[in-house]
Amino acid sequence: MVKEIENNFGKILIAEQVIETVAGLSAMECYGLVGMSSKNMQDGIAELLGWDNLSKGVSVEIQEDKLKVELNIVVEYGTNIHEVANNIIDRVKYTLKNRLGIEVNNIDINVQGVRIGNGTE
Amino acid sequence: MAQNEVIKTINGKLFKKMCYGALNRLKDQQSYIDSLNVFPVPDGDTGTNMLLTFQEAVENLDQVKSERIDKLTQALSKGALMGARGNSGVILSQLLRGFSEANKYKKVMGNEDLIKSLSMAARIAYQGVLKPVEGTILTVSRKAAKRAEDLRDIEDIDQLLEKVIESAHKALNKTPEQLPQLKEAGVVDAGGQGYLTILEGMRAGLTGKVEVTEKKVTKREVSEEEVDLKYGYCTQTLINVKDKSVDIEEIKNDIEQFGDSLMVVGDEEIIKIHIHTNHPGIILEYALKTGSLKDIKIDNMKLQNAEMREKHEMKQKEEYDNLKDNSTEDFDEKLIMNSKVKELNRKTGIIAVAKGKGIKNILLELGVDLIIDGGQSMNPSINDFVDALEKIDQDKVLILPNNKNIISAAQQASSLSDKDISVVETKAIPQAIAALLVFNDQEELEDLKNNMESEIINVKTIEITNAVKNSKVNGYEIEENDVLGLVNGTIKAVGNSELEVIEELIKSDWEDEDLITIYFGDGASEEDAQEIKKKFTERSSDAEVEIYKGGQPLYPYIISLE
């Protein structure tokens, strides 16, 4: 599926994957989120995704003029997860609107894992 | 550091003091930190977010009876975690968590513990992101910690903190080099500034004296100070939203007109409004419609800036004096009396509302006794009218409001006065001019009003102005700065240039008028007006076109057609 934006001069088509990547990257700018995890979590193991395939942790659903985004994330232990998730929603919404000109109707966040700091002390 | 006492350990009491110090300092600097924000992102209120987070942390700290450092830092960290707001708030909560982890099982904090706390704070904060961005609060905390690690032999905590703050400050000043966005905006990182502020505040709390790191005056701040002069009250409130469907954009659009530095942020439950305005009441009333209010804060910025304002006003006056050519009248005055008309000893006095030197001059020449300064978006108050009515000698007075938003104020003022008053409902300057032409001092007030109002109908007014915001009116999609053409107050044409809009209006709204008067205002020149004149004469060779310098703000052109 592609997202269509139409104006006087023609149409702009934005591929789902582009939206996924932009959403993933902008989410990564948020503090507290240590990574995205795969959306197809079959084994029940939340695995951190690398920078190249962040889009695997994001699913985008386009229904006519509505857009739904779902993000699967891993957060840092000890943060206010609720607030981190809120920040991500705000940030993703803002970025998609400003970078792509797309208004998102719904953003769902699935917190799939908590990373406990590596080697404190 | 004139104190002889060397502080080697921090006990519970002292730690609390340090936190209060930091909180106070953060409060002082809140708006400064806010002004450093580069991105207009939804959680962009860095200073506010950090303050709210730290406030919650300190409130939680207050509840703790124990004087053990471990208990206290833990409470601080927990409070920050619960109260974390925005990105910067979450980072701050992690820094404080580091503080708390470093002080586990500690009763008091020595210099080594403080160093460990700083490092731990930075380390834990770094863990919160997969790929930390340098040039942010993270960098500042890391550099400060690194410096602290090298200072293990300094036992005096005050001295230690001084050195740490120094390097934090240095790191902060380098943030524009690390993040191009900061450089572009000419600011340092807001979050980093927040961390520095907290450290400074802690030190101030420690020694009981307040030391100020000089604020770097940034471009942003300068512009904000200028703005402050225009609007007197910094108004902030939180709204607990009743109706979840409230649209933040809509709120923005609705209250934008009342001031600037507008910020509306929030989610479905809580919305925060921040605006610099002259009418805090209106904003609060408006906010009440959306839900219940919380944490209302109104600061009189004018008072704070009184001195600066004075300077500014003097400068403005100077500029104004330069602008005034040979005229001796002070056109900036709220009220202008017409001394020439006074000699005529007329029975009926006329009060008109106008803006712009040229237009005022024309009105005075046509026999207006008194002019009140005002117009679109500068509506005079009822009080101004009452003042004017007192000043005028005659007992019978006609008022020409010249704007549809001012008519009601004029009517209310007239009901407050003992004088015999009639408000002629003029909605634009050309109407006032038409009305003045039929003025006859021998007639009764009611007859005069009727005569004038029937004359007004024959005048068509075209106003050209620029859109101040995006909106949709009359089926027109209007974008900010578009040129709008209004005919008798209704938008009839939208375009990119004044000429284009006028041409369109000539096409659509021409009714074979033969007397056309163009008043050009601020942002328009006589040459441009000549161009417009050409357009009219092209349309009808019989038309007589006159051009006057109106000097009115906001409307580059006001055109009357008769």
Boltz contact constraints between the chains, C-beta under 6 A:
constraints:
  - contact:
      token1: [A, 31]
      token2: [B, 87]
      max_distance: 6.0
  - contact:
      token1: [A, 31]
      token2: [B, 90]
      max_distance: 6.0
  - contact:
      token1: [A, 31]
      token2: [B, 91]
      max_distance: 6.0
  - contact:
      token1: [A, 31]
      token2: [B, 128]
      max_distance: 6.0
  - contact:
      token1: [A, 31]
      token2: [B, 129]
      max_distance: 6.0
  - contact:
      token1: [A, 32]
      token2: [B, 90]
      max_distance: 6.0
  - contact:
      token1: [A, 32]
      token2: [B, 128]
      max_distance: 6.0
  - contact:
      token1: [A, 34]
      token2: [B, 130]
      max_distance: 6.0
  - contact:
      token1: [A, 35]
      token2: [B, 130]
      max_distance: 6.0
  - contact:
      token1: [A, 76]
      token2: [B, 127]
      max_distance: 6.0
  - contact:
      token1: [A, 76]
      token2: [B, 128]
      max_distance: 6.0
  - contact:
      token1: [A, 78]
      token2: [B, 97]
      max_distance: 6.0
  - contact:
      token1: [A, 79]
      token2: [B, 90]
      max_distance: 6.0
  - contact:
      token1: [A, 80]
      token2: [B, 81]
      max_distance: 6.0
  - contact:
      token1: [A, 80]
      token2: [B, 84]
      max_distance: 6.0
  - contact:
      token1: [A, 83]
      token2: [B, 84]
      max_distance: 6.0
  - contact:
      token1: [A, 83]
      token2: [B, 90]
      max_distance: 6.0
  - contact:
      token1: [A, 84]
      token2: [B, 90]
      max_distance: 6.0
  - contact:
      token1: [A, 87]
      token2: [B, 43]
      max_distance: 6.0
  - contact:
      token1: [A, 87]
      token2: [B, 87]
      max_distance: 6.0
  - contact:
      token1: [A, 90]
      token2: [B, 42]
      max_distance: 6.0
  - contact:
      token1: [A, 90]
      token2: [B, 43]
      max_distance: 6.0
  - contact:
      token1: [A, 94]
      token2: [B, 41]
      max_distance: 6.0
  - contact:
      token1: [A, 94]
      token2: [B, 42]
      max_distance: 6.0
  - contact:
      token1: [A, 117]
      token2: [B, 127]
      max_distance: 6.0
